[in-house]
């Protein structure tokens, strides 16, 4: 087993893929350091260890692993408290649903950068269709496949977190009529590893990030920011 004290997670405050790694580390009770980088002004040391210029990067001593899926599998292979199922076929199915979660993150990106109402509606529909697919495969809960928290849950915690802010901007109704999905979202939001995967000012940071974009969503942002609400 790799000495956990040698692990450093290179992060960005809003990166959902960083959150996956942070959640897995927390679930495995692995101590780690966390370093944040500004992806708009990437330092040379970061580019030297991240060939794609993206977060997360997990530094293991003087070596570095990039790409979240690879980091998650490395942690499964080297640390205790496995988050994958034991059965190979079920494990493969879970890996596939993690990829489904990555596709959802791409839809969410398209949603918040959509330049007009038509593109916004198209992306909203794509998210709704994927949510409906999830509603049909979810177990009785509280997590994706039942009572055990797995890496699929770690992948979807960051997906649902976006909607804590989106729901303050406009009524999307994407969880309406999908009780299993809504319950899963609630259970993940209450999980300490998921809740603590971001800094306390995450909502305010995301709000400012969205507000600064010339998108259809930013044009709908007329209410008070999470930062303003917290100050009341």
Biotite code that builds the C-alpha atoms (Angstrom):
import biotite.structure as struc

atoms = struc.array([
    struc.Atom([0.000, 0.000, 0.000], chain_id="A", res_id=1, res_name="UNK", atom_name="CA", element="C"),
    struc.Atom([1.257, 3.480, -0.881], chain_id="A", res_id=2, res_name="UNK", atom_name="CA", element="C"),
    struc.Atom([1.885, 5.593, 2.247], chain_id="A", res_id=3, res_name="UNK", atom_name="CA", element="C"),
    struc.Atom([-1.142, 7.922, 2.286], chain_id="A", res_id=4, res_name="UNK", atom_name="CA", element="C"),
    struc.Atom([0.889, 10.842, 3.643], chain_id="A", res_id=5, res_name="UNK", atom_name="CA", element="C"),
    struc.Atom([2.597, 11.072, 0.258], chain_id="A", res_id=6, res_name="UNK", atom_name="CA", element="C"),
    struc.Atom([-0.607, 11.860, -1.664], chain_id="A", res_id=7, res_name="UNK", atom_name="CA", element="C"),
    struc.Atom([-1.377, 15.360, -2.944], chain_id="A", res_id=8, res_name="UNK", atom_name="CA", element="C"),
    struc.Atom([-4.508, 16.130, -4.950], chain_id="A", res_id=9, res_name="UNK", atom_name="CA", element="C"),
    struc.Atom([-3.939, 19.006, -7.351], chain_id="A", res_id=10, res_name="UNK", atom_name="CA", element="C"),
    struc.Atom([-7.335, 20.643, -7.687], chain_id="A", res_id=11, res_name="UNK", atom_name="CA", element="C"),
    struc.Atom([-9.470, 23.387, -9.146], chain_id="A", res_id=12, res_name="UNK", atom_name="CA", element="C"),
    struc.Atom([-12.283, 24.784, -6.988], chain_id="A", res_id=13, res_name="UNK", atom_name="CA", element="C"),
    struc.Atom([-15.060, 24.049, -9.505], chain_id="A", res_id=14, res_name="UNK", atom_name="CA", element="C"),
    struc.Atom([-13.787, 20.916, -11.251], chain_id="A", res_id=15, res_name="UNK", atom_name="CA", element="C"),
    struc.Atom([-16.300, 18.051, -10.862], chain_id="A", res_id=16, res_name="UNK", atom_name="CA", element="C"),
    struc.Atom([-13.650, 15.472, -11.717], chain_id="A", res_id=17, res_name="UNK", atom_name="CA", element="C"),
    struc.Atom([-11.511, 16.670, -8.819], chain_id="A", res_id=18, res_name="UNK", atom_name="CA", element="C"),
    struc.Atom([-14.522, 16.106, -6.575], chain_id="A", res_id=19, res_name="UNK", atom_name="CA", element="C"),
    struc.Atom([-14.684, 12.453, -7.630], chain_id="A", res_id=20, res_name="UNK", atom_name="CA", element="C"),
    struc.Atom([-11.122, 11.889, -6.464], chain_id="A", res_id=21, res_name="UNK", atom_name="CA", element="C"),
    struc.Atom([-11.652, 13.829, -3.229], chain_id="A", res_id=22, res_name="UNK", atom_name="CA", element="C"),
    struc.Atom([-14.773, 11.783, -2.463], chain_id="A", res_id=23, res_name="UNK", atom_name="CA", element="C"),
    struc.Atom([-12.979, 8.491, -3.066], chain_id="A", res_id=24, res_name="UNK", atom_name="CA", element="C"),
    struc.Atom([-10.056, 9.518, -0.862], chain_id="A", res_id=25, res_name="UNK", atom_name="CA", element="C"),
    struc.Atom([-12.438, 10.520, 1.928], chain_id="A", res_id=26, res_name="UNK", atom_name="CA", element="C"),
    struc.Atom([-14.453, 7.301, 1.661], chain_id="A", res_id=27, res_name="UNK", atom_name="CA", element="C"),
    struc.Atom([-11.238, 5.322, 1.920], chain_id="A", res_id=28, res_name="UNK", atom_name="CA", element="C"),
    struc.Atom([-10.121, 7.423, 4.914], chain_id="A", res_id=29, res_name="UNK", atom_name="CA", element="C"),
    struc.Atom([-6.861, 8.272, 3.165], chain_id="A", res_id=30, res_name="UNK", atom_name="CA", element="C"),
    struc.Atom([-5.140, 11.460, 4.393], chain_id="A", res_id=31, res_name="UNK", atom_name="CA", element="C"),
    struc.Atom([-4.026, 13.727, 1.576], chain_id="A", res_id=32, res_name="UNK", atom_name="CA", element="C"),
    struc.Atom([-2.932, 17.264, 0.910], chain_id="A", res_id=33, res_name="UNK", atom_name="CA", element="C"),
    struc.Atom([-4.782, 19.490, -1.511], chain_id="A", res_id=34, res_name="UNK", atom_name="CA", element="C"),
    struc.Atom([-3.302, 22.168, -3.746], chain_id="A", res_id=35, res_name="UNK", atom_name="CA", element="C"),
    struc.Atom([-5.430, 24.476, -5.902], chain_id="A", res_id=36, res_name="UNK", atom_name="CA", element="C"),
    struc.Atom([-4.432, 25.875, -9.282], chain_id="A", res_id=37, res_name="UNK", atom_name="CA", element="C"),
    struc.Atom([-5.935, 28.610, -11.441], chain_id="A", res_id=38, res_name="UNK", atom_name="CA", element="C"),
    struc.Atom([-6.720, 26.935, -14.763], chain_id="A", res_id=39, res_name="UNK", atom_name="CA", element="C"),
    struc.Atom([-6.947, 30.331, -16.440], chain_id="A", res_id=40, res_name="UNK", atom_name="CA", element="C"),
    struc.Atom([-3.302, 30.942, -15.534], chain_id="A", res_id=41, res_name="UNK", atom_name="CA", element="C"),
    struc.Atom([-1.678, 27.524, -15.343], chain_id="A", res_id=42, res_name="UNK", atom_name="CA", element="C"),
    struc.Atom([1.685, 27.530, -13.559], chain_id="A", res_id=43, res_name="UNK", atom_name="CA", element="C"),
    struc.Atom([4.634, 25.848, -15.211], chain_id="A", res_id=44, res_name="UNK", atom_name="CA", element="C"),
    struc.Atom([4.968, 23.253, -12.450], chain_id="A", res_id=45, res_name="UNK", atom_name="CA", element="C"),
    struc.Atom([1.367, 22.180, -13.089], chain_id="A", res_id=46, res_name="UNK", atom_name="CA", element="C"),
    struc.Atom([1.826, 21.857, -16.855], chain_id="A", res_id=47, res_name="UNK", atom_name="CA", element="C"),
    struc.Atom([4.905, 19.742, -16.190], chain_id="A", res_id=48, res_name="UNK", atom_name="CA", element="C"),
    struc.Atom([2.816, 17.104, -14.367], chain_id="A", res_id=49, res_name="UNK", atom_name="CA", element="C"),
    struc.Atom([-0.473, 17.465, -16.291], chain_id="A", res_id=50, res_name="UNK", atom_name="CA", element="C"),
    struc.Atom([0.132, 16.782, -19.987], chain_id="A", res_id=51, res_name="UNK", atom_name="CA", element="C"),
    struc.Atom([-3.476, 17.726, -20.839], chain_id="A", res_id=52, res_name="UNK", atom_name="CA", element="C"),
    struc.Atom([-3.431, 20.813, -18.640], chain_id="A", res_id=53, res_name="UNK", atom_name="CA", element="C"),
    struc.Atom([-6.439, 19.584, -16.660], chain_id="A", res_id=54, res_name="UNK", atom_name="CA", element="C"),
    struc.Atom([-7.286, 18.708, -13.073], chain_id="A", res_id=55, res_name="UNK", atom_name="CA", element="C"),
    struc.Atom([-7.249, 16.491, -11.122], chain_id="A", res_id=56, res_name="UNK", atom_name="CA", element="C"),
    struc.Atom([-3.681, 15.320, -10.775], chain_id="A", res_id=57, res_name="UNK", atom_name="CA", element="C"),
    struc.Atom([-2.729, 12.982, -7.952], chain_id="A", res_id=58, res_name="UNK", atom_name="CA", element="C"),
    struc.Atom([0.882, 13.359, -6.895], chain_id="A", res_id=59, res_name="UNK", atom_name="CA", element="C"),
    struc.Atom([2.274, 10.190, -5.356], chain_id="A", res_id=60, res_name="UNK", atom_name="CA", element="C"),
    struc.Atom([5.609, 11.178, -3.920], chain_id="A", res_id=61, res_name="UNK", atom_name="CA", element="C"),
    struc.Atom([7.609, 12.543, -6.850], chain_id="A", res_id=62, res_name="UNK", atom_name="CA", element="C"),
    struc.Atom([5.344, 10.936, -9.470], chain_id="A", res_id=63, res_name="UNK", atom_name="CA", element="C"),
    struc.Atom([2.013, 12.127, -10.847], chain_id="A", res_id=64, res_name="UNK", atom_name="CA", element="C"),
    struc.Atom([-1.166, 10.520, -12.192], chain_id="A", res_id=65, res_name="UNK", atom_name="CA", element="C"),
    struc.Atom([-3.573, 12.498, -14.349], chain_id="A", res_id=66, res_name="UNK", atom_name="CA", element="C"),
    struc.Atom([-7.187, 11.839, -15.453], chain_id="A", res_id=67, res_name="UNK", atom_name="CA", element="C"),
    struc.Atom([-9.849, 11.174, -12.806], chain_id="A", res_id=68, res_name="UNK", atom_name="CA", element="C"),
    struc.Atom([-10.828, 7.680, -14.004], chain_id="A", res_id=69, res_name="UNK", atom_name="CA", element="C"),
    struc.Atom([-7.213, 6.556, -13.768], chain_id="A", res_id=70, res_name="UNK", atom_name="CA", element="C"),
    struc.Atom([-6.850, 8.108, -10.315], chain_id="A", res_id=71, res_name="UNK", atom_name="CA", element="C"),
    struc.Atom([-9.973, 6.319, -9.067], chain_id="A", res_id=72, res_name="UNK", atom_name="CA", element="C"),
    struc.Atom([-8.741, 2.955, -10.338], chain_id="A", res_id=73, res_name="UNK", atom_name="CA", element="C"),
    struc.Atom([-5.305, 3.532, -8.831], chain_id="A", res_id=74, res_name="UNK", atom_name="CA", element="C"),
    struc.Atom([-6.872, 4.229, -5.452], chain_id="A", res_id=75, res_name="UNK", atom_name="CA", element="C"),
    struc.Atom([-8.943, 1.060, -5.772], chain_id="A", res_id=76, res_name="UNK", atom_name="CA", element="C"),
    struc.Atom([-5.782, -0.936, -6.401], chain_id="A", res_id=77, res_name="UNK", atom_name="CA", element="C"),
    struc.Atom([-3.641, 0.601, -3.663], chain_id="A", res_id=78, res_name="UNK", atom_name="CA", element="C"),
    struc.Atom([-5.908, 1.608, -0.787], chain_id="A", res_id=79, res_name="UNK", atom_name="CA", element="C"),
    struc.Atom([-8.282, -0.161, 1.572], chain_id="A", res_id=80, res_name="UNK", atom_name="CA", element="C"),
    struc.Atom([-12.094, 0.068, 1.624], chain_id="A", res_id=81, res_name="UNK", atom_name="CA", element="C"),
    struc.Atom([-12.915, -0.806, -2.008], chain_id="A", res_id=82, res_name="UNK", atom_name="CA", element="C"),
    struc.Atom([-15.699, 1.186, -3.628], chain_id="A", res_id=83, res_name="UNK", atom_name="CA", element="C"),
    struc.Atom([-16.160, -1.096, -6.638], chain_id="A", res_id=84, res_name="UNK", atom_name="CA", element="C"),
    struc.Atom([-18.337, -4.235, -6.414], chain_id="A", res_id=85, res_name="UNK", atom_name="CA", element="C"),
    struc.Atom([-16.522, -7.558, -6.132], chain_id="A", res_id=86, res_name="UNK", atom_name="CA", element="C"),
    struc.Atom([-18.344, -9.235, -9.020], chain_id="A", res_id=87, res_name="UNK", atom_name="CA", element="C"),
    struc.Atom([-16.467, -8.546, -12.304], chain_id="A", res_id=88, res_name="UNK", atom_name="CA", element="C"),
    struc.Atom([-19.616, -8.089, -14.399], chain_id="A", res_id=89, res_name="UNK", atom_name="CA", element="C"),
    struc.Atom([-21.221, -5.753, -11.873], chain_id="A", res_id=90, res_name="UNK", atom_name="CA", element="C"),
    struc.Atom([-17.932, -3.874, -11.614], chain_id="A", res_id=91, res_name="UNK", atom_name="CA", element="C"),
    struc.Atom([-17.884, -3.440, -15.397], chain_id="A", res_id=92, res_name="UNK", atom_name="CA", element="C"),
    struc.Atom([-21.473, -2.177, -15.308], chain_id="A", res_id=93, res_name="UNK", atom_name="CA", element="C"),
    struc.Atom([-20.511, 0.363, -12.672], chain_id="A", res_id=94, res_name="UNK", atom_name="CA", element="C"),
    struc.Atom([-17.590, 1.582, -14.765], chain_id="A", res_id=95, res_name="UNK", atom_name="CA", element="C"),
    struc.Atom([-20.022, 2.063, -17.642], chain_id="A", res_id=96, res_name="UNK", atom_name="CA", element="C"),
    struc.Atom([-22.364, 4.146, -15.479], chain_id="A", res_id=97, res_name="UNK", atom_name="CA", element="C"),
    struc.Atom([-19.415, 6.269, -14.368], chain_id="A", res_id=98, res_name="UNK", atom_name="CA", element="C"),
    struc.Atom([-18.855, 7.029, -18.060], chain_id="A", res_id=99, res_name="UNK", atom_name="CA", element="C"),
    struc.Atom([-22.550, 7.864, -18.285], chain_id="A", res_id=100, res_name="UNK", atom_name="CA", element="C"),
    struc.Atom([-21.929, 10.372, -15.505], chain_id="A", res_id=101, res_name="UNK", atom_name="CA", element="C"),
    struc.Atom([-19.089, 11.883, -17.510], chain_id="A", res_id=102, res_name="UNK", atom_name="CA", element="C"),
    struc.Atom([-21.436, 12.259, -20.474], chain_id="A", res_id=103, res_name="UNK", atom_name="CA", element="C"),
    struc.Atom([-23.855, 14.064, -18.160], chain_id="A", res_id=104, res_name="UNK", atom_name="CA", element="C"),
    struc.Atom([-21.122, 16.489, -17.161], chain_id="A", res_id=105, res_name="UNK", atom_name="CA", element="C"),
    struc.Atom([-20.629, 17.261, -20.854], chain_id="A", res_id=106, res_name="UNK", atom_name="CA", element="C"),
    struc.Atom([-24.372, 17.930, -21.173], chain_id="A", res_id=107, res_name="UNK", atom_name="CA", element="C"),
    struc.Atom([-24.235, 20.191, -18.136], chain_id="A", res_id=108, res_name="UNK", atom_name="CA", element="C"),
    struc.Atom([-21.362, 22.144, -19.681], chain_id="A", res_id=109, res_name="UNK", atom_name="CA", element="C"),
    struc.Atom([-23.400, 22.582, -22.849], chain_id="A", res_id=110, res_name="UNK", atom_name="CA", element="C"),
    struc.Atom([-26.357, 23.652, -20.729], chain_id="A", res_id=111, res_name="UNK", atom_name="CA", element="C"),
    struc.Atom([-24.620, 26.486, -18.930], chain_id="A", res_id=112, res_name="UNK", atom_name="CA", element="C"),
    struc.Atom([-22.769, 27.767, -22.015], chain_id="A", res_id=113, res_name="UNK", atom_name="CA", element="C"),
    struc.Atom([-25.811, 27.568, -24.319], chain_id="A", res_id=114, res_name="UNK", atom_name="CA", element="C"),
    struc.Atom([-25.960, 30.957, -26.090], chain_id="A", res_id=115, res_name="UNK", atom_name="CA", element="C"),
    struc.Atom([-29.708, 31.128, -26.667], chain_id="A", res_id=116, res_name="UNK", atom_name="CA", element="C"),
    struc.Atom([-33.059, 29.725, -25.543], chain_id="A", res_id=117, res_name="UNK", atom_name="CA", element="C"),
    struc.Atom([-33.137, 27.066, -28.272], chain_id="A", res_id=118, res_name="UNK", atom_name="CA", element="C"),
    struc.Atom([-29.730, 25.609, -27.401], chain_id="A", res_id=119, res_name="UNK", atom_name="CA", element="C"),
    struc.Atom([-30.614, 25.862, -23.701], chain_id="A", res_id=120, res_name="UNK", atom_name="CA", element="C"),
    struc.Atom([-33.811, 23.865, -24.257], chain_id="A", res_id=121, res_name="UNK", atom_name="CA", element="C"),
    struc.Atom([-31.940, 21.248, -26.298], chain_id="A", res_id=122, res_name="UNK", atom_name="CA", element="C"),
    struc.Atom([-29.406, 20.687, -23.536], chain_id="A", res_id=123, res_name="UNK", atom_name="CA", element="C"),
    struc.Atom([-32.121, 20.669, -20.866], chain_id="A", res_id=124, res_name="UNK", atom_name="CA", element="C"),
    struc.Atom([-33.876, 17.920, -22.814], chain_id="A", res_id=125, res_name="UNK", atom_name="CA", element="C"),
    struc.Atom([-30.644, 15.905, -23.079], chain_id="A", res_id=126, res_name="UNK", atom_name="CA", element="C"),
    struc.Atom([-30.179, 16.102, -19.301], chain_id="A", res_id=127, res_name="UNK", atom_name="CA", element="C"),
    struc.Atom([-33.821, 15.161, -18.711], chain_id="A", res_id=128, res_name="UNK", atom_name="CA", element="C"),
    struc.Atom([-33.510, 12.102, -20.942], chain_id="A", res_id=129, res_name="UNK", atom_name="CA", element="C"),
    struc.Atom([-30.441, 10.891, -19.084], chain_id="A", res_id=130, res_name="UNK", atom_name="CA", element="C"),
    struc.Atom([-32.136, 11.524, -15.748], chain_id="A", res_id=131, res_name="UNK", atom_name="CA", element="C"),
    struc.Atom([-35.082, 9.430, -16.905], chain_id="A", res_id=132, res_name="UNK", atom_name="CA", element="C"),
    struc.Atom([-32.730, 6.617, -17.865], chain_id="A", res_id=133, res_name="UNK", atom_name="CA", element="C"),
    struc.Atom([-31.204, 6.745, -14.388], chain_id="A", res_id=134, res_name="UNK", atom_name="CA", element="C"),
    struc.Atom([-34.642, 6.694, -12.769], chain_id="A", res_id=135, res_name="UNK", atom_name="CA", element="C"),
    struc.Atom([-35.239, 3.382, -14.488], chain_id="A", res_id=136, res_name="UNK", atom_name="CA", element="C"),
    struc.Atom([-32.061, 1.671, -13.265], chain_id="A", res_id=137, res_name="UNK", atom_name="CA", element="C"),
    struc.Atom([-31.759, 2.944, -9.695], chain_id="A", res_id=138, res_name="UNK", atom_name="CA", element="C"),
    struc.Atom([-32.142, 0.442, -6.876], chain_id="A", res_id=139, res_name="UNK", atom_name="CA", element="C"),
    struc.Atom([-34.257, 1.125, -3.803], chain_id="A", res_id=140, res_name="UNK", atom_name="CA", element="C"),
    struc.Atom([-31.501, 3.321, -2.412], chain_id="A", res_id=141, res_name="UNK", atom_name="CA", element="C"),
    struc.Atom([-30.255, 5.226, -0.737], chain_id="A", res_id=142, res_name="UNK", atom_name="CA", element="C"),
    struc.Atom([-27.400, 4.906, -3.243], chain_id="A", res_id=143, res_name="UNK", atom_name="CA", element="C"),
    struc.Atom([-27.039, 3.840, -6.858], chain_id="A", res_id=144, res_name="UNK", atom_name="CA", element="C"),
    struc.Atom([-27.089, 0.101, -6.265], chain_id="A", res_id=145, res_name="UNK", atom_name="CA", element="C"),
    struc.Atom([-28.591, -0.027, -2.791], chain_id="A", res_id=146, res_name="UNK", atom_name="CA", element="C"),
    struc.Atom([-27.181, 0.506, 0.671], chain_id="A", res_id=147, res_name="UNK", atom_name="CA", element="C"),
    struc.Atom([-23.509, 0.467, -0.298], chain_id="A", res_id=148, res_name="UNK", atom_name="CA", element="C"),
    struc.Atom([-21.783, 3.667, -1.475], chain_id="A", res_id=149, res_name="UNK", atom_name="CA", element="C"),
    struc.Atom([-19.759, 2.996, -4.641], chain_id="A", res_id=150, res_name="UNK", atom_name="CA", element="C"),
    struc.Atom([-17.673, 4.879, -7.190], chain_id="A", res_id=151, res_name="UNK", atom_name="CA", element="C"),
    struc.Atom([-20.839, 5.468, -9.232], chain_id="A", res_id=152, res_name="UNK", atom_name="CA", element="C"),
    struc.Atom([-22.083, 7.544, -6.314], chain_id="A", res_id=153, res_name="UNK", atom_name="CA", element="C"),
    struc.Atom([-18.765, 9.374, -6.196], chain_id="A", res_id=154, res_name="UNK", atom_name="CA", element="C"),
    struc.Atom([-19.207, 10.189, -9.893], chain_id="A", res_id=155, res_name="UNK", atom_name="CA", element="C"),
    struc.Atom([-22.747, 11.526, -9.547], chain_id="A", res_id=156, res_name="UNK", atom_name="CA", element="C"),
    struc.Atom([-22.302, 13.599, -6.393], chain_id="A", res_id=157, res_name="UNK", atom_name="CA", element="C"),
    struc.Atom([-20.653, 16.370, -8.459], chain_id="A", res_id=158, res_name="UNK", atom_name="CA", element="C"),
    struc.Atom([-23.366, 16.082, -11.132], chain_id="A", res_id=159, res_name="UNK", atom_name="CA", element="C"),
    struc.Atom([-26.158, 16.786, -8.669], chain_id="A", res_id=160, res_name="UNK", atom_name="CA", element="C"),
    struc.Atom([-24.203, 19.527, -6.880], chain_id="A", res_id=161, res_name="UNK", atom_name="CA", element="C"),
    struc.Atom([-24.579, 21.783, -9.925], chain_id="A", res_id=162, res_name="UNK", atom_name="CA", element="C"),
    struc.Atom([-28.334, 21.814, -9.441], chain_id="A", res_id=163, res_name="UNK", atom_name="CA", element="C"),
    struc.Atom([-28.048, 23.348, -5.972], chain_id="A", res_id=164, res_name="UNK", atom_name="CA", element="C"),
    struc.Atom([-27.141, 26.543, -7.852], chain_id="A", res_id=165, res_name="UNK", atom_name="CA", element="C"),
    struc.Atom([-29.122, 25.934, -11.048], chain_id="A", res_id=166, res_name="UNK", atom_name="CA", element="C"),
    struc.Atom([-32.318, 25.578, -8.984], chain_id="A", res_id=167, res_name="UNK", atom_name="CA", element="C"),
    struc.Atom([-31.774, 29.093, -7.594], chain_id="A", res_id=168, res_name="UNK", atom_name="CA", element="C"),
    struc.Atom([-31.625, 30.521, -11.092], chain_id="A", res_id=169, res_name="UNK", atom_name="CA", element="C"),
    struc.Atom([-34.681, 28.959, -12.721], chain_id="A", res_id=170, res_name="UNK", atom_name="CA", element="C"),
    struc.Atom([-37.257, 26.209, -12.220], chain_id="A", res_id=171, res_name="UNK", atom_name="CA", element="C"),
    struc.Atom([-36.044, 23.354, -14.403], chain_id="A", res_id=172, res_name="UNK", atom_name="CA", element="C"),
    struc.Atom([-38.214, 20.609, -12.928], chain_id="A", res_id=173, res_name="UNK", atom_name="CA", element="C"),
    struc.Atom([-35.678, 17.958, -13.887], chain_id="A", res_id=174, res_name="UNK", atom_name="CA", element="C"),
    struc.Atom([-36.237, 15.972, -10.688], chain_id="A", res_id=175, res_name="UNK", atom_name="CA", element="C"),
    struc.Atom([-40.037, 16.222, -10.804], chain_id="A", res_id=176, res_name="UNK", atom_name="CA", element="C"),
    struc.Atom([-41.709, 12.852, -11.308], chain_id="A", res_id=177, res_name="UNK", atom_name="CA", element="C"),
    struc.Atom([-38.431, 11.070, -10.667], chain_id="A", res_id=178, res_name="UNK", atom_name="CA", element="C"),
    struc.Atom([-38.644, 10.095, -6.985], chain_id="A", res_id=179, res_name="UNK", atom_name="CA", element="C"),
    struc.Atom([-35.714, 7.643, -6.970], chain_id="A", res_id=180, res_name="UNK", atom_name="CA", element="C"),
    struc.Atom([-33.450, 10.206, -8.608], chain_id="A", res_id=181, res_name="UNK", atom_name="CA", element="C"),
    struc.Atom([-34.537, 12.928, -6.182], chain_id="A", res_id=182, res_name="UNK", atom_name="CA", element="C"),
    struc.Atom([-33.943, 10.619, -3.212], chain_id="A", res_id=183, res_name="UNK", atom_name="CA", element="C"),
    struc.Atom([-30.510, 9.650, -4.554], chain_id="A", res_id=184, res_name="UNK", atom_name="CA", element="C"),
    struc.Atom([-29.595, 13.310, -4.987], chain_id="A", res_id=185, res_name="UNK", atom_name="CA", element="C"),
    struc.Atom([-30.642, 14.019, -1.401], chain_id="A", res_id=186, res_name="UNK", atom_name="CA", element="C"),
    struc.Atom([-28.711, 11.051, 0.007], chain_id="A", res_id=187, res_name="UNK", atom_name="CA", element="C"),
    struc.Atom([-25.535, 12.037, -1.826], chain_id="A", res_id=188, res_name="UNK", atom_name="CA", element="C"),
    struc.Atom([-25.856, 15.660, -0.738], chain_id="A", res_id=189, res_name="UNK", atom_name="CA", element="C"),
    struc.Atom([-25.990, 14.525, 2.892], chain_id="A", res_id=190, res_name="UNK", atom_name="CA", element="C"),
    struc.Atom([-22.976, 12.209, 2.605], chain_id="A", res_id=191, res_name="UNK", atom_name="CA", element="C"),
    struc.Atom([-19.984, 13.846, 4.385], chain_id="A", res_id=192, res_name="UNK", atom_name="CA", element="C"),
    struc.Atom([-17.499, 12.799, 1.702], chain_id="A", res_id=193, res_name="UNK", atom_name="CA", element="C"),
    struc.Atom([-19.639, 14.411, -1.004], chain_id="A", res_id=194, res_name="UNK", atom_name="CA", element="C"),
    struc.Atom([-20.536, 17.502, 1.008], chain_id="A", res_id=195, res_name="UNK", atom_name="CA", element="C"),
    struc.Atom([-16.911, 18.147, 1.969], chain_id="A", res_id=196, res_name="UNK", atom_name="CA", element="C"),
    struc.Atom([-15.433, 17.535, -1.493], chain_id="A", res_id=197, res_name="UNK", atom_name="CA", element="C"),
    struc.Atom([-15.621, 21.282, -2.220], chain_id="A", res_id=198, res_name="UNK", atom_name="CA", element="C"),
    struc.Atom([-14.745, 24.401, -0.269], chain_id="A", res_id=199, res_name="UNK", atom_name="CA", element="C"),
    struc.Atom([-17.422, 26.232, 1.715], chain_id="A", res_id=200, res_name="UNK", atom_name="CA", element="C"),
    struc.Atom([-17.618, 28.980, -0.900], chain_id="A", res_id=201, res_name="UNK", atom_name="CA", element="C"),
    struc.Atom([-18.293, 26.608, -3.808], chain_id="A", res_id=202, res_name="UNK", atom_name="CA", element="C"),
    struc.Atom([-21.825, 27.880, -4.514], chain_id="A", res_id=203, res_name="UNK", atom_name="CA", element="C"),
    struc.Atom([-20.649, 31.491, -4.558], chain_id="A", res_id=204, res_name="UNK", atom_name="CA", element="C"),
    struc.Atom([-17.746, 30.595, -6.843], chain_id="A", res_id=205, res_name="UNK", atom_name="CA", element="C"),
    struc.Atom([-20.009, 28.705, -9.228], chain_id="A", res_id=206, res_name="UNK", atom_name="CA", element="C"),
    struc.Atom([-22.536, 31.552, -9.248], chain_id="A", res_id=207, res_name="UNK", atom_name="CA", element="C"),
    struc.Atom([-19.814, 34.072, -10.152], chain_id="A", res_id=208, res_name="UNK", atom_name="CA", element="C"),
    struc.Atom([-18.442, 31.730, -12.828], chain_id="A", res_id=209, res_name="UNK", atom_name="CA", element="C"),
    struc.Atom([-21.867, 31.293, -14.431], chain_id="A", res_id=210, res_name="UNK", atom_name="CA", element="C"),
    struc.Atom([-22.728, 34.979, -14.149], chain_id="A", res_id=211, res_name="UNK", atom_name="CA", element="C"),
    struc.Atom([-19.563, 35.947, -16.032], chain_id="A", res_id=212, res_name="UNK", atom_name="CA", element="C"),
    struc.Atom([-20.491, 33.865, -19.080], chain_id="A", res_id=213, res_name="UNK", atom_name="CA", element="C"),
    struc.Atom([-22.383, 35.309, -22.040], chain_id="A", res_id=214, res_name="UNK", atom_name="CA", element="C"),
    struc.Atom([-24.969, 32.549, -22.020], chain_id="A", res_id=215, res_name="UNK", atom_name="CA", element="C"),
    struc.Atom([-28.709, 32.121, -21.866], chain_id="A", res_id=216, res_name="UNK", atom_name="CA", element="C"),
    struc.Atom([-28.399, 30.903, -18.267], chain_id="A", res_id=217, res_name="UNK", atom_name="CA", element="C"),
    struc.Atom([-26.399, 33.948, -17.170], chain_id="A", res_id=218, res_name="UNK", atom_name="CA", element="C"),
    struc.Atom([-29.190, 36.118, -18.554], chain_id="A", res_id=219, res_name="UNK", atom_name="CA", element="C"),
    struc.Atom([-31.613, 34.421, -16.162], chain_id="A", res_id=220, res_name="UNK", atom_name="CA", element="C"),
    struc.Atom([-29.489, 35.171, -13.097], chain_id="A", res_id=221, res_name="UNK", atom_name="CA", element="C"),
    struc.Atom([-31.494, 37.994, -11.557], chain_id="A", res_id=222, res_name="UNK", atom_name="CA", element="C"),
    struc.Atom([-31.787, 36.792, -7.958], chain_id="A", res_id=223, res_name="UNK", atom_name="CA", element="C"),
    struc.Atom([-29.361, 37.231, -5.056], chain_id="A", res_id=224, res_name="UNK", atom_name="CA", element="C"),
    struc.Atom([-26.148, 35.241, -5.166], chain_id="A", res_id=225, res_name="UNK", atom_name="CA", element="C"),
    struc.Atom([-25.463, 32.478, -2.605], chain_id="A", res_id=226, res_name="UNK", atom_name="CA", element="C"),
    struc.Atom([-22.867, 34.827, -1.082], chain_id="A", res_id=227, res_name="UNK", atom_name="CA", element="C"),
    struc.Atom([-25.505, 37.526, -0.586], chain_id="A", res_id=228, res_name="UNK", atom_name="CA", element="C"),
    struc.Atom([-27.969, 35.038, 0.879], chain_id="A", res_id=229, res_name="UNK", atom_name="CA", element="C"),
    struc.Atom([-25.341, 33.782, 3.329], chain_id="A", res_id=230, res_name="UNK", atom_name="CA", element="C"),
    struc.Atom([-24.701, 37.337, 4.511], chain_id="A", res_id=231, res_name="UNK", atom_name="CA", element="C"),
    struc.Atom([-28.357, 37.950, 5.387], chain_id="A", res_id=232, res_name="UNK", atom_name="CA", element="C"),
])
